[in-house]
Amino acid sequence: MQSVKSGAKAPHAGMEVIKGGMLGALFSVGLIFLYALALWKEFLPAESIRLVNALIKVLSAAAAALFAVRRCARRRWLIGGAAGLFYTLLAFMVFSILSDTFVFSEALLSDLLIGLLSGITAAVARQLAGK
């Protein structure tokens, strides 16, 4: 399943998904920091929060998928989708803990679908790019 050098043990796909989700979360924190800086320096108006929030979710889920499939040779779309889902669930849990509220709603289902589709799309794009 993994493209590894001879003699090296192939990593487990589940671990790749978890690592990808965690790296996607770090990527998300970096994007949030850059956006906060742009708001502070008044490069972007406060009205852009909803749009940028959605963009950060999509880019971070895609980044999680790309991190997860970087050593995969097969089933990249599946691993990428799982990494996008894992990132979305991880982000939901972190922000729910920070806000001291767990609310399961249609917005969460929408975010999960966006994470899944972003992950699959990024993994397929990487496959088509030949990397």
Backbone hydrogen bonds in HBPLUS format (Angstrom, degrees):
<---DONOR---> <-ACCEPTOR-->    atom                        ^
c    i                          cat <-CA-CA->   ^        H-A-AA   ^      H-
h    n   atom  resd res      DA  || num        DHA   H-A  angle D-A-AA Bond
n    s   type  num  typ     dist DA aas  dist angle  dist       angle   num
A0073-ALA N   A0001-MET O   2.85 MM  72  5.61 161.7  1.89 158.4 157.2     1
A0003-SER N   A0071-ARG O   2.98 MM  68  5.76 159.4  2.02 149.3 156.1     2
A0008-ALA N   A0005-LYS O   3.11 MM   3  5.70 163.3  2.14 134.2 138.4     3
A0015-MET N   A0012-HIS O   3.13 MM   3  5.41 122.6  2.48 102.8 116.1     4
A0016-GLU N   A0012-HIS O   3.16 MM   4  6.52 151.1  2.24 147.7 156.3     5
A0017-VAL N   A0013-ALA O   2.96 MM   4  6.26 149.1  2.05 148.1 156.3     6
A0018-ILE N   A0014-GLY O   3.02 MM   4  6.31 159.5  2.06 146.7 151.9     7
A0019-LYS N   A0015-MET O   2.84 MM   4  6.04 166.7  1.86 151.3 155.2     8
A0020-GLY N   A0016-GLU O   2.84 MM   4  5.90 158.4  1.88 142.3 149.2     9
A0021-GLY N   A0017-VAL O   2.87 MM   4  6.06 156.8  1.93 147.4 153.6    10
A0022-MET N   A0018-ILE O   2.96 MM   4  6.20 156.9  2.01 149.6 155.7    11
A0023-LEU N   A0019-LYS O   2.89 MM   4  6.12 162.9  1.92 153.1 158.0    12
A0024-GLY N   A0020-GLY O   2.81 MM   4  5.94 147.3  1.92 142.7 152.8    13
A0025-ALA N   A0021-GLY O   2.94 MM   4  6.17 143.2  2.08 138.5 148.0    14
A0026-LEU N   A0022-MET O   3.02 MM   4  6.40 151.9  2.10 145.7 152.9    15
A0027-PHE N   A0023-LEU O   2.90 MM   4  6.15 153.4  1.97 144.2 152.0    16
A0028-SER N   A0024-GLY O   2.86 MM   4  6.09 148.1  1.96 141.3 150.3    17
A0029-VAL N   A0025-ALA O   2.94 MM   4  6.27 154.1  2.01 147.1 153.3    18
A0030-GLY N   A0026-LEU O   3.02 MM   4  6.32 156.5  2.08 147.1 153.2    19
A0031-LEU N   A0027-PHE O   2.96 MM   4  6.30 155.4  2.02 148.3 154.9    20
A0032-ILE N   A0028-SER O   2.85 MM   4  6.10 156.4  1.90 152.2 159.1    21
A0033-PHE N   A0029-VAL O   2.90 MM   4  6.12 155.1  1.96 147.0 153.9    22
A0034-LEU N   A0030-GLY O   2.96 MM   4  6.25 158.9  2.00 147.7 153.2    23
A0035-TYR N   A0031-LEU O   2.88 MM   4  6.09 154.3  1.94 146.6 154.0    24
A0036-ALA N   A0032-ILE O   2.85 MM   4  6.06 157.6  1.90 148.7 155.0    25
A0037-LEU N   A0033-PHE O   2.94 MM   4  6.18 153.2  2.02 146.6 154.2    26
A0038-ALA N   A0034-LEU O   2.93 MM   4  6.19 151.4  2.01 142.5 150.4    27
A0039-LEU N   A0035-TYR O   2.86 MM   4  6.17 150.0  1.95 149.3 157.4    28
A0040-TRP N   A0036-ALA O   2.87 MM   4  6.04 158.4  1.92 146.5 152.9    29
A0041-LYS N   A0037-LEU O   2.90 MM   4  6.08 158.2  1.94 150.3 155.6    30
A0043-PHE N   A0038-ALA O   2.81 MM   5  5.09 152.4  1.89 157.2 160.7    31
A0042-GLU N   A0039-LEU O   3.06 MM   3  4.80 149.9  2.16  96.2 105.0    32
A0048-SER N   A0045-PRO O   3.14 MM   3  5.77 167.2  2.16 116.9 120.7    33
A0049-ILE N   A0046-ALA O   3.32 MM   3  5.89 162.2  2.35 120.5 120.7    34
A0052-VAL N   A0048-SER O   2.93 MM   4  6.02 173.1  1.94 164.5 166.8    35
A0053-ASN N   A0049-ILE O   2.83 MM   4  5.84 153.9  1.90 149.8 157.4    36
A0054-ALA N   A0050-ARG O   3.17 MM   4  6.37 161.4  2.21 144.9 148.6    37
A0055-LEU N   A0051-LEU O   3.00 MM   4  6.26 157.5  2.05 147.6 154.6    38
A0056-ILE N   A0052-VAL O   2.82 MM   4  6.00 155.7  1.88 150.5 156.4    39
A0057-LYS N   A0053-ASN O   3.07 MM   4  6.34 155.0  2.14 145.9 152.4    40
A0058-VAL N   A0054-ALA O   3.06 MM   4  6.34 162.7  2.09 152.0 155.7    41
A0059-LEU N   A0055-LEU O   2.93 MM   4  6.09 173.6  1.93 155.4 157.5    42
A0060-SER N   A0056-ILE O   2.90 MM   4  5.84 156.7  1.96 144.7 151.5    43
A0061-ALA N   A0057-LYS O   3.02 MM   4  6.10 157.5  2.07 145.4 151.2    44
A0062-ALA N   A0058-VAL O   3.00 MM   4  6.19 157.5  2.05 148.7 155.2    45
A0063-ALA N   A0059-LEU O   2.86 MM   4  6.03 151.8  1.94 141.6 150.0    46
A0064-ALA N   A0060-SER O   2.87 MM   4  6.07 154.6  1.94 144.4 151.2    47
A0065-ALA N   A0061-ALA O   3.06 MM   4  6.31 154.8  2.13 142.8 149.0    48
A0066-LEU N   A0062-ALA O   2.91 MM   4  6.21 158.7  1.96 149.6 155.6    49
A0067-PHE N   A0063-ALA O   2.89 MM   4  6.09 157.6  1.94 152.5 158.1    50
A0068-ALA N   A0064-ALA O   2.98 MM   4  6.14 150.7  2.06 142.4 150.8    51
A0069-VAL N   A0065-ALA O   2.97 MM   4  6.16 151.5  2.05 153.6 159.7    52
A0072-CYS N   A0069-VAL O   3.11 MM   3  4.95 161.5  2.14 105.1 111.0    53
A0079-ILE N   A0075-ARG O   3.11 MM   4  6.39 168.2  2.12 158.6 161.3    54
A0080-GLY N   A0076-ARG O   2.74 MM   4  5.75 158.9  1.78 152.2 159.0    55
A0081-GLY N   A0077-TRP O   2.96 MM   4  6.01 154.5  2.02 137.6 144.4    56
A0082-ALA N   A0078-LEU O   2.97 MM   4  6.16 156.0  2.02 144.4 151.2    57
A0083-ALA N   A0079-ILE O   2.91 MM   4  6.09 152.0  1.99 144.0 151.7    58
A0084-GLY N   A0080-GLY O   2.96 MM   4  6.20 155.3  2.03 146.4 152.9    59
A0085-LEU N   A0081-GLY O   2.97 MM   4  6.20 155.1  2.04 145.6 152.3    60
A0086-PHE N   A0082-ALA O   2.83 MM   4  6.02 159.6  1.87 147.4 153.6    61
A0087-TYR N   A0083-ALA O   2.87 MM   4  6.03 161.9  1.90 148.7 153.5    62
A0088-THR N   A0084-GLY O   3.08 MM   4  6.24 160.3  2.12 141.5 146.9    63
A0089-LEU N   A0085-LEU O   2.92 MM   4  6.22 161.8  1.96 155.0 159.5    64
A0090-LEU N   A0086-PHE O   2.85 MM   4  6.00 160.0  1.89 151.7 157.8    65
A0091-ALA N   A0087-TYR O   2.82 MM   4  6.04 163.6  1.85 156.4 160.5    66
A0092-PHE N   A0088-THR O   2.93 MM   4  6.10 156.7  1.99 145.0 151.8    67
A0093-MET N   A0089-LEU O   2.92 MM   4  6.15 160.6  1.95 149.1 154.0    68
A0094-VAL N   A0090-LEU O   2.95 MM   4  6.17 165.9  1.97 153.7 157.4    69
A0095-PHE N   A0091-ALA O   2.97 MM   4  6.06 173.5  1.97 153.2 155.4    70
A0096-SER N   A0092-PHE O   2.86 MM   4  5.87 144.9  1.99 142.1 152.5    71
A0097-ILE N   A0093-MET O   2.94 MM   4  6.08 154.6  2.01 146.3 152.6    72
A0098-LEU N   A0094-VAL O   2.94 MM   4  6.21 158.7  1.98 148.8 155.2    73
A0099-SER N   A0095-PHE O   2.97 MM   4  6.04 148.1  2.07 137.1 145.1    74
A0100-ASP N   A0096-SER O   2.85 MM   4  5.72 110.3  2.34 132.5 148.9    75
A0101-THR N   A0096-SER O   3.00 MM   5  5.15 150.9  2.08 144.8 150.4    76
A0100-ASP N   A0097-ILE O   3.21 MM   3  4.84 147.4  2.32  92.6 102.2    77
A0109-LEU N   A0105-SER O   3.30 MM   4  6.73 159.6  2.35 145.3 150.2    78
A0110-SER N   A0106-GLU O   2.86 MM   4  6.08 153.5  1.93 147.7 155.4    79
A0111-ASP N   A0107-ALA O   2.87 MM   4  6.09 155.2  1.93 144.5 151.4    80
A0112-LEU N   A0108-LEU O   2.85 MM   4  6.12 154.3  1.92 151.2 158.2    81
A0113-LEU N   A0109-LEU O   3.01 MM   4  6.23 155.9  2.07 145.2 151.3    82
A0114-ILE N   A0110-SER O   2.91 MM   4  6.16 158.3  1.95 149.8 156.1    83
A0115-GLY N   A0111-ASP O   2.85 MM   4  6.05 157.4  1.90 147.5 153.8    84
A0116-LEU N   A0112-LEU O   2.92 MM   4  6.12 158.8  1.97 146.7 152.3    85
A0117-LEU N   A0113-LEU O   2.92 MM   4  6.10 173.0  1.92 154.4 156.3    86
A0118-SER N   A0114-ILE O   2.84 MM   4  5.87 156.8  1.89 147.5 154.6    87
A0119-GLY N   A0115-GLY O   2.96 MM   4  6.02 158.1  2.01 143.1 149.3    88
A0120-ILE N   A0116-LEU O   2.95 MM   4  6.19 165.6  1.97 154.1 158.0    89
A0121-THR N   A0117-LEU O   2.91 MM   4  5.93 164.6  1.93 145.2 150.3    90
A0122-ALA N   A0118-SER O   2.95 MM   4  6.06 162.8  1.98 147.5 152.2    91
A0123-ALA N   A0119-GLY O   3.01 MM   4  6.15 161.2  2.05 148.2 153.5    92
A0124-VAL N   A0120-ILE O   2.90 MM   4  6.08 163.2  1.92 155.3 159.9    93
A0125-ALA N   A0121-THR O   2.91 MM   4  6.02 157.7  1.96 146.8 153.5    94
A0126-ARG N   A0122-ALA O   2.95 MM   4  6.15 153.2  2.02 143.9 151.1    95
A0127-GLN N   A0123-ALA O   2.96 MM   4  6.20 152.9  2.04 143.4 151.1    96
A0128-LEU N   A0124-VAL O   2.84 MM   4  6.11 160.5  1.87 152.7 157.6    97
A0129-ALA N   A0125-ALA O   2.90 MM   4  6.07 139.7  2.06 140.6 151.7    98
A0131-LYS N   A0126-ARG O   3.30 MM   5  5.86 163.0  2.34 166.6 162.7    99
A0130-GLY N   A0127-GLN O   3.06 MM   3  5.27 150.5  2.15 102.0 111.2   100
